[in-house]
Amino acid sequence: MITVKQWRTGGIGAMTWIGHGARVWLLVLGVVLAMAVRAESEAGGEAAPAYPAVLAGRPLVFPHDFGAHPEYRTEWWYITGWLRDKAGVERGFQLTFFRVRTLIGEDNRSTFAPRQLVLAHAAVADPATGRLRHAEHSARAYPGLANAVVGSTNVTVGAWSLKMEEGSAAGEASTENGGRYRSHIEAEDFGFSLSFDAPRPPLLNGRAGFSQKAPDPINASYYYSRPQLRVSGTLRLDGVASEVNGHAWLDHEWSSEILPAGARGWDWIGINLHDGGSLMLFQMRDTEGRAIWAAGTLGGATGQTRTYVADELRFEPVRYWSSPRTGVRYPVEWRLHLAGGRSLHLRPLMDDQELDSRASTGAVYWEGAVRLYEPVQEGGEREIGQGYLEMTGYAQRLDM
């Protein structure tokens, strides 16, 4: 166990984590650190400063909000998507960079003080092998080692990076030029160097970027998405490099709150629609599997948006898959019911996209590439989009 004293005295430097994860990984780490600081304060240590609250009505301002918000508890830049090589083989991929304010060492002027952590996770879903390739890194923020820059997307951990191309930030708010991101990941058995072109400005989720996660509005984040990113670059698998292209989705969220009381986990999708639109939906579930909150955003190809509130959408499980490793049972196919009588069908690229992070965060969950279908009048259904599905809390309640 890492103690508060170790963090304060700079005893922890760059680390490589064994487990996996995206939102789960960051949230669990943030909670552990906050609990450690709280315990120290109760034992007679100095009082920890408070995180700022997420409040409705605070406008998102670009390009500033493309960058880091170091005063908040947690933050992530989360890219998911589909890649196709020249042979036509499709694979899913995921890349996430995290920032955590630890509330540790904030009164320490040393550059070694672990006031901020920067973490990264990457994965490739490869149907040819039927498994996920994954890797992750983390380090305390330190010049030349790890950093999350204020004012523009520029996050690095060692040689891993996600950066907004210089000169494109000002164009991000333009409807003509959405800007470009570049990423570089190099792991033991895979890697990728990808460019992401954004054809349109950010899509604000919830109420103008204020995304409520539970009946109590204190459980909220600032949240925007960049759907329909055009992807090109190189994918390396077992030392063999291939040119790829495809589409991706970027989520950027920052918050000071943790999982609400009574919640066991959540289900989330981010789908690039083939007509140029986008669909983001999520639900928070209680210990009985019932939805305690839900919301979503439907983006149109020409920029119009439709916001879904809690009583306007429903997740219905259709088919389950049980992990041969953990025994956990996941609903890998879903029927999505939307206001107006629209019904959609979600299917995975492959069933086995389980992430087991018991060696680090203690969480086991499912996160992977999916296809979205819609019924047609003559019978059957047609594919209308591709994206990612994340499901947590099926193995155990997230202890947050």
N, C-alpha and C positions, 0 to 999 in steps of 0.2 A: 504494500500500500504506500502511496506517495503522501507524505505528511505535509502540513502547511509549512513547517519549519524548512523542509527540503526545498519547497518552492521559493520561500522568502530568501533563503541563503544562496539561491542559484544552483542548487545541487542537481537540478534536472535540466538537461539541454535538449538537443535534437533527439527524437525518438522515432522508431518505426513500430506501428501497432500491428498486432497479429490479426485482429478481427476485421469486420467489414462494416459498412453502414453509410448512411447519408444523414437524413434528418435525425434518426434514432441516435446515431453515434454522437453527434454534436449535442443534442439535448441531454443525454445521459451524462456526458462529460461536464456540461455546464452545471447540472444539478449536483454532481459529486463535489465539484469545487466550491459551489455555494454552501453546501452543507458543511464542508470542512471549515470554511471561514466563519460560518455561523457558530459552530462548535467552539472555535477559538475565542470568539467574542464573548460567548457565554461563560467561558472559563477564565475570563479576566483580560483577554487581549483587547487590542484597540477595536473600536466599532467600525464595521465596514460601511463604506458609502453606499447609498442606494442607487439602483439602476433607474434610468428615466422610464416613465410609463409610455406605452403606445397609446396615443389618443386620436380619436376621430377628429377630422377637420384639419389635421396637419398635412398640408399639400406636399406631394412628392415633386421635387425640383430637379430637373436634369440639365446639365450632365452631373451635378453634384451627387445625386442619389444613385448613380452607377457605382460609386466608390464605397468604401468602408464607413461604418458608423461605430467607432470604437467605444463610445460611451454605453452602448446597449449590451445586454448579457450575451446574446448569441446572434450569429449572422451566417448566411450561406449563399453561395452562387452555385446553382445545381443545374447541370446540363445533362439531358437525356436525349437519345435519338437513335436513328437507324442509319446504317451504312451499307452501301452496295459496292462490291468490287467489279472488275471488268468481266468476270465470269458470271455475274448476276447473283452471286451469293449475298444474302442479307444477314446482317448481324445487328444486335442491339449494343449500345454502349452507354456508359454513364461516367460523369466526371463531376466531382463536388469539391469545392474549397470552402472551408469553414473558418470563422474567427470567433474566439471566445474571450470575453473579459472575465478574468479570474477573481477580481477584487483582492488580489494578493500582491504585495510589494508596491502598492500605488504610492506609498510615501518614501519609497527607496529610489534614489536618483541613479542607481547603477543601470547600465544598459542590459545587464544580465537579469534584472528583476523580471519575473514571469507575469507581468501585468496583462499581457495578451498572448493567446495561443493561436497558431495558424495550423490547420490540418487539411489534408487532402485525401480523397478516395477516388479510385477509378476501377471500372469493371467492363468486361466485354462478354456479351451473351452469344455464344457460338453454337448453333444447332448441330454443326458437324461433330462436335465433341459432346454435346448434351450437357455442358457444364458452364459455369461462370469462371472466367479468369478475373482475378482481382488483386489489388495491391493498395497500400495506403502509407502515408507519411504524416508526421506531425512534429512541430517544433515550437518553442516559445518565439515570439516575434523578436527578431534581432537583425540589424542591417547586414545584408548579404546572405542571410540564412533563411529567413521567413518574414513575410510582410504582407499586409493588406492596406493598400494605399487609399487615402481619403480623396474624393473628387473624381475618380475614374476607376474602372475595373482594372485592377492590376494586383493580382494575388500570386504569391510564390511560396513554395516550400522546397528548399534545395533546388534541384534542376526542374522540378515540376512547376508549371505556370499556366495562368489564364490571364490574358491581357487584352485590353481594348487597344486596337491599333492607333498609334499616335496620329492625331489630327482628325480622327473620326468621331470623337466624343461630342463636339459641337453639333455635328450632323445628326446625332442620335435622336434629337427631338424633331427632326424634319420628316415629313411624310415621303419625301423623295429619296432621302439617303438615311438608312437606319444605322450605319456604322458596321465595323468589323471587329470580331474577337479572334484571337489566336490562342491555341493551347498546345502544350507539349508534355507528354507523359512517357516515361521509360521505366518499365518494370521487368522482372526476371523473364517472363515468358510472353509478354506482349508490350506494346507501346503504340502511341499514335501522336502525330503532329497534324492538327486540324485547324482549318479556318472556318469561321462562322459569320456569314453575311446576314445582317438583319435588314429585311426589306421595308420595315415600318417601325414607327415609334413604339415604346413600351405599352403593354396592355395592363391597366391598373385593375387589380382584383378587389372584390368587396366594395366598400364605399370609397371610391377614389383612392384606392391603395390601402385603406384600413380594412384588414381582413380579420373578422371575428371568428374565433375557434370554438366558442361555447356560449351558452345562454348569458353568462356574465361577460360583459365587454372588456373586462380586465384581461381576459385571455384572448389576446389579439396580436397580430404582427403587421408591419408595413410590408406590402407584398405586391410586386409586379412581375409579369412574365414577358418573355421574348419568344413567342411561338414562330414557327415557320422559318427558322434559321436555315440558310442554305450552306451545306457542309461540303468541303473538299479537302483533300490531303492524303496522308499516308497512314496505313494501319500495318503494324508489324505483329505477326504471330509466329512464335517459335523461330525467330530470326529471319523470317521471310516477309519482305515488305510488299504491299500491294497498294496501288492507287485506288482511292475510294471517293465516293460522293454520297450525298444523302440529305437528310433533314434533321433538325434538332430543336429542342425546346430549352430555354433558360429560365429558371426561377431565381429571383433574388428576394430574400426575406431577412428581416431583422426584428428582434423582439427582446423583451426583458422578462417574459413569463414562461412558465413551464406547463406541463400537461395538467389540465383542469382536474379537480377532485371528481371521482366517480367515473373517469374515462379509463378504458382498458387499452385502447389503441385507435388507429384510424385507417381508412382506405382513401387513396388519392390517385387520380389519373391526370395526365397531361397529354392530349392527343392533337397532333397536326392533322387536320382534315384535308382530304384530297382536293376539295374545292377552294383551298386557300385559307380557310377559316381555322379555328382552334376551339378546343373544349377542355376546360379544367373543372373537375368536380372533386369534392372530398366529403367524407362523413367521419365524425367522431363517434365511437361506439362505447357503450357501457359494459359492465362485467357480464351482462346477459346477452351481449351482441346487438343490442338495440341502438339505433341512432339517437344520440343526444344533441347533435348539431350537424348541419350540412350546408354547403354553399357551393357556388360555381360561377364560371364566367364562360359564355359562348361568344367568341370573337368572329366577326364576319370578314370575308376576304377584302372588303373595301373599307374596313376600319370601324364599322358599327359594332356595338357590344350589347349583350343581353346578360344581366346579372340574375342568377338563381339564388333564392333564399331558402331557408330550411324546409319549408313545406312544399317546395316546388321540384324536388328531386328525391329519388329513392334508389338505393342499391339493393338488388335482389340476387343472391348467390344462385348459380345454375349448376355448376359442376365443381367437385372437390378433388384435390390431389393430396396424398399423404407422403411426406418426406421419408425415404428409406433410412435416413441418417438420424433424424430427431423424432420421427413419429408424429410430427405436427401436421394437422389437417388444414389446408388452405382452400378457400374458394377461388380457383384460378380462372373460372369463367363467371361473368356477371351479366345480368340484365339491368340496364340503366333506364329508369322511368323518369321522364322529364315533363314539366308543365306543358299542357296542350295535347297530351296523349302520345307524345313521341316516345318510342321504345327502341333502345339500341342494345347491341350484343357485343361483349368484350371477350376476346379469346387470346391466350398467350402465344408468343412465338414458340416457346417450349415450356413444359410444365415445371421442370426443375430449375427454378431461379431463386431458390432459397438462400438467404445470407445468414450464416451462423457466426455471431460475434460474441459468443460466451467467453472467449479468451480475453476480451477487452471490455466491452460495455455490458456484457451479460444478456444481451438481447438476441433473439432469433426471429427473423421476419422474412418476408418475400418481397422482392423488388425486381421487376423485369419488363422486357419488351412485350407489347400487346398490339393486337389489331382490333379495330372497331368496325362493326357491321350494322347495316340497317335493312329491315325487310323491304321487299319490292312487291309491287302490286300483282305481278304474275306468279308470285310464290318464290320462296327461297329468300336469299339476302345477298347484298353486295357490300364489298369492303369500302368504307368511306374514310378511313383514317388509320394512322399508326402512331404509337406513342409508348408511354410507360405507365405501369401500375405499381403502387407501393402499398403493402398491407402489413400492419404491425399489430401486436397484441394477441396473436393467435396461439403463441407458445405460452406466454405468461403476460400478466399486466406489466407494462413498463413502470418501473419503480421511480416515478418522478414527482 
